[in-house]
Amino acid sequence: MPPPAESRPVELAMLLRIAQVPRVSDTHDFDNPVRSNKREEAMPRMIFITLPVTDMPRARAFYEALGFSINEKFSSPTSACVVVSDAIYVMLSTHEQFRQVSPKPLILPSEGATCLFAMSCESRAEVDALTNAAIAAGGKSLHDPEDLGFMYSRAFEDPDGNGFGPMWMDPAAA
């Protein structure tokens, strides 16, 4: 059984307030796991991704330059809540704040890959616009566009080295 939410860092409580869902430890019977994807909550499943950043003002400016907004209600001098969509949020955290959230050693994204984030776009033009905005805001292109006909993608890193892959897929192919 995972530790109770009260013993976890404050960020978990902040994320639960954003999602406005009950804690898993309050609603889940760990002795009788559910084997269904059905959710009892009336809200959609949401994703919260926490990324370590070295310079909070620079990171905020970068993600705002991509067209995302910052939810100031859930931001502080050491963290920022980037609203990607109604169901996806990126929590930017200074290295000190990130270390409070995870007990594992921090691996800097500029020195090693921990994951890459693929992001669907409405069109090829949006893939290009998002990548070009990232590069103009201080990001780095990772490779030339990949065009498979039914799918088009590019890739970039934010100034801290976190990798993103905006992509478009023909709905008929999905």
C-alpha positions in Angstrom: 0.0 0.0 0.0 1.4 3.5 -0.9 2.1 5.9 1.9 -0.8 8.2 2.9 -1.1 11.4 1.0 -0.4 13.4 4.2 3.2 12.1 4.2 3.9 13.1 0.7 5.1 16.6 -0.3 2.8 19.6 -0.6 2.8 19.3 -4.4 0.6 16.2 -4.3 -2.0 18.1 -2.4 -1.8 21.0 -4.9 -2.3 18.6 -7.8 -5.2 17.0 -6.2 -6.8 20.4 -5.7 -6.3 21.1 -9.4 -7.9 17.8 -10.4 -10.5 18.1 -7.6 -10.6 14.3 -7.1 -10.4 12.3 -4.0 -7.1 10.8 -2.9 -6.6 7.3 -4.3 -5.9 6.0 -0.8 -9.5 7.2 0.2 -11.3 5.6 -2.8 -9.2 2.5 -3.8 -9.4 -0.8 -2.1 -5.7 -2.0 -2.5 -6.6 -5.5 -1.4 -9.2 -5.8 -4.2 -7.8 -4.0 -7.3 -10.2 -3.1 -10.0 -9.4 -4.6 -13.4 -11.4 -2.1 -15.5 -10.6 1.1 -17.2 -14.0 2.5 -16.2 -13.8 5.5 -13.9 -16.4 6.4 -11.4 -15.6 10.1 -11.4 -17.5 12.4 -13.7 -14.4 14.2 -14.9 -12.0 13.0 -17.6 -8.6 11.4 -16.7 -6.0 14.1 -16.3 -2.2 14.1 -16.7 0.2 16.1 -14.6 3.8 16.0 -15.6 6.5 17.6 -13.3 9.6 18.8 -15.0 12.8 20.1 -13.4 14.0 23.5 -14.5 17.1 25.5 -13.8 15.6 29.0 -14.3 11.9 29.5 -13.4 11.4 32.9 -15.2 13.1 31.5 -18.4 11.0 28.3 -18.2 7.8 30.2 -17.7 8.6 32.5 -20.7 9.4 29.5 -22.9 6.1 27.7 -22.3 4.1 30.9 -22.6 5.9 31.5 -26.0 4.5 28.2 -27.1 1.0 29.5 -26.5 0.4 27.8 -23.2 -0.9 29.7 -20.2 0.3 29.6 -16.6 -2.3 28.9 -13.8 -1.0 31.4 -11.2 -3.3 29.9 -8.6 -1.1 26.8 -8.5 2.2 28.5 -9.1 4.9 29.9 -6.8 8.5 31.2 -7.1 9.7 27.6 -7.2 6.9 26.1 -9.4 4.6 27.0 -12.3 1.5 25.2 -13.5 1.5 25.2 -17.3 -1.9 24.6 -18.8 -1.5 22.5 -22.0 -5.1 21.5 -22.2 -8.1 20.9 -20.0 -6.7 17.5 -19.2 -2.9 18.0 -19.4 -0.7 20.1 -17.1 3.0 20.6 -16.9 4.3 21.4 -13.4 7.6 23.2 -13.7 9.7 22.9 -10.6 13.1 24.3 -9.6 15.6 21.5 -8.9 15.2 22.1 -5.1 11.4 21.8 -5.4 11.7 18.7 -7.7 13.9 17.0 -5.1 11.1 17.5 -2.5 8.6 15.7 -4.9 10.8 12.7 -5.8 13.0 10.6 -3.5 15.1 9.5 -6.6 18.2 11.3 -7.6 17.6 14.1 -10.1 18.9 13.3 -13.6 19.2 16.5 -15.5 17.4 16.3 -18.8 20.4 18.1 -20.4 22.6 15.1 -19.5 20.4 12.1 -20.0 16.9 11.2 -21.3 14.3 10.0 -18.8 11.4 10.3 -21.3 10.1 12.2 -24.3 6.7 13.7 -24.5 4.7 13.3 -27.7 2.0 15.9 -28.3 -0.8 15.6 -30.8 -1.5 18.6 -33.0 -4.4 19.5 -35.2 -2.4 19.8 -38.4 1.1 19.6 -40.0 1.1 23.4 -39.9 0.6 23.3 -36.1 3.5 20.9 -35.7 5.7 23.3 -37.5 4.4 26.4 -35.7 4.9 24.8 -32.3 8.4 23.6 -33.1 9.3 27.0 -34.6 8.0 28.8 -31.6 10.0 26.5 -29.3 13.2 27.2 -31.2 12.5 31.0 -31.3 12.0 30.9 -27.5 15.3 29.3 -26.8 14.6 25.6 -27.4 16.6 23.3 -29.7 15.5 21.3 -32.7 16.3 17.6 -32.3 15.9 16.4 -35.8 14.5 17.2 -39.2 10.8 16.8 -39.8 9.7 13.1 -40.3 6.9 12.7 -42.9 5.4 9.3 -43.2 2.4 10.5 -45.2 -0.2 9.5 -42.6 1.9 11.0 -39.8 4.1 14.0 -39.5 6.4 14.9 -36.6 9.2 17.0 -35.4 11.1 17.2 -32.1 12.6 19.8 -29.8 14.0 20.3 -26.4 13.1 23.1 -24.0 16.0 25.2 -22.6 16.5 22.6 -19.8 16.7 19.6 -22.2 13.2 18.2 -21.8 12.3 16.6 -25.1 9.0 17.1 -26.9 7.7 15.5 -30.1 4.7 17.4 -31.7 3.0 15.2 -34.2 0.0 15.1 -36.5 -1.7 11.9 -37.6 -4.3 11.6 -40.3 -7.5 10.7 -38.5 -8.3 8.2 -41.2 -5.2 6.2 -40.4 -5.8 6.1 -36.6 
